[in-house]
Amino acid sequence: MSVRAGREFLAIPGPTNVPDEVLRAMHRPAVDIYAGPLLALTDGLLKDIARLFRTDGHSYIYIANGHGAWEASLTNVLSKGDRILVLESGRFAIGWGESARRMGVEVEILKGDMRRAVRPAEVEARLKADKANGGNTIKAILVAQIDTASGVVNDIEAIGQAIRAAGHEALLMVDAVASLGCVPFEMDKWGVDVAMSGSQKGMMTPPGLGFVVANDRAREVHRKAGLRTPYWDWTDREGSAHYQKYAGTPPEHLLFALRQALDMVFEEGLENVWRRHMLLAEAVRRAVGVWAEGQAIGFNIIEPNERSNSVTCVLMNGRDPETLRAYCNEKCGVVLGHGIGELTGKAFRIAHMGHVNAPMILGTLGVIETALGALEIPHARGGAQAAIDWLSAEVKP
Ligand SMILES: *Cc1c(COP(=O)(O)O)cnc(C)c1O
């Protein structure tokens, strides 16, 4: 017996729920790519992407997923043999660094671990040592704002301050794939030089678009970058002809979808979107906090203020998370994320990013609690109730 009829709820950290309005926006004929409304659509999207990242810098749209946007950002500012520093706090900055390494960049990893955020003081100390060692040999610093594997949120503002406190000139490059449109991102204020993201997480659009933004400092470095290739190259994409902006045919239907998604974000208000994410994320944390009293499950991220507002990674101490995921999916129609990297087989993840509301999150929490009961996994009861109590207290008439 199951209770899974109706629409399946996808609670994996990407791709996320695509709103019906966004799906509908794609259901239309193709249009001319050399003239007509598509040209203004592109201009508006490029402006609004910069607006999302809160920068006066340049923005670029690629037909690519996050891995493509990683490559776009690296090839435009680095040369073979350059040294970069990757700040570890999960899987994703490491993966970004790995693509740099395969392009001939020398990659140093500032050791961190799966259970905590990057420590800005450690970044400052490493950069001061680099300066003492004959100058600015590190060309760029790579960090993920939210690491989707660990569920951590890094303090990008503090990392920017650490770089300046060290008097270091390395470019600060931030992966905002799991954070853009979920939590505050202040590119210019925080001193971020290059940032990247994708369409399929907080931006609630199908996978296929990669975004990169760059400030003038990064664009200056770009002029001498040796890894530039025709498809990713910023200079080509800054050309005046419309087809140059995509290095070929524009991904029209994804652009229609993105336009609709951005309209929805700006209509709700970007700050309100961030606040909605915070409220729903905290509801998840309240529930997990109660369940954790049973000792069988717990938060992967140890420090409460380092837990992200877009995804929560839950550790299972010795129990099989796949059994829980299978129950939620097969019996109740909720698809949870699985643990990745060193957390494979040890954790599950609850995504709360993008097009999410109270029924989706409370429903998901209720289903997880149902599974914990049905599978006789020790937990304190009342997790879903704690989430409800939190929202009742915070969301007033
Ligand atoms: C999902 C994700 C990526 C990779 O994106 P793809 O579209 O799967 O290539 C990179 N960084 C972070 C933080 C992510 O969450």
The ligand as an SDF file (V2000), in Angstrom:
LIG
                    3D

 15 15  0  0  0  0  0  0  0  0999 V2000
   24.8360   21.7190   -8.5620 C   0  0  0  0  0  0  0  0  0  0  0  0
   26.0820   22.4370   -8.2490 C   0  0  0  0  0  0  0  0  0  0  0  0
   27.1310   22.5570   -9.1750 C   0  0  0  0  0  0  0  0  0  0  0  0
   27.1630   21.8270  -10.4870 C   0  0  0  0  0  0  0  0  0  0  0  0
   26.1440   22.1640  -11.3120 O   0  0  0  0  0  0  0  0  0  0  0  0
   25.8060   21.2330  -12.5780 P   0  0  0  0  0  0  0  0  0  0  0  0
   24.7280   21.9980  -13.2390 O   0  0  0  0  0  0  0  0  0  0  0  0
   25.3740   19.9160  -12.0310 O   0  0  0  0  0  0  0  0  0  0  0  0
   27.0320   21.1260  -13.4010 O   0  0  0  0  0  0  0  0  0  0  0  0
   28.2150   23.3330   -8.8390 C   0  0  0  0  0  0  0  0  0  0  0  0
   28.2900   23.9340   -7.6450 N   0  0  0  0  0  0  0  0  0  0  0  0
   27.3220   23.8200   -6.7170 C   0  0  0  0  0  0  0  0  0  0  0  0
   27.4750   24.5200   -5.4170 C   0  0  0  0  0  0  0  0  0  0  0  0
   26.1910   23.0680   -6.9900 C   0  0  0  0  0  0  0  0  0  0  0  0
   25.2320   22.9420   -6.0710 O   0  0  0  0  0  0  0  0  0  0  0  0
  1  2  1  0
  2  3  1  0
  2 14  2  0
  3  4  1  0
  3 10  2  0
  4  5  1  0
  5  6  1  0
  6  7  2  0
  6  8  1  0
  6  9  1  0
 10 11  1  0
 11 12  2  0
 12 13  1  0
 12 14  1  0
 14 15  1  0
M  END
$$$$
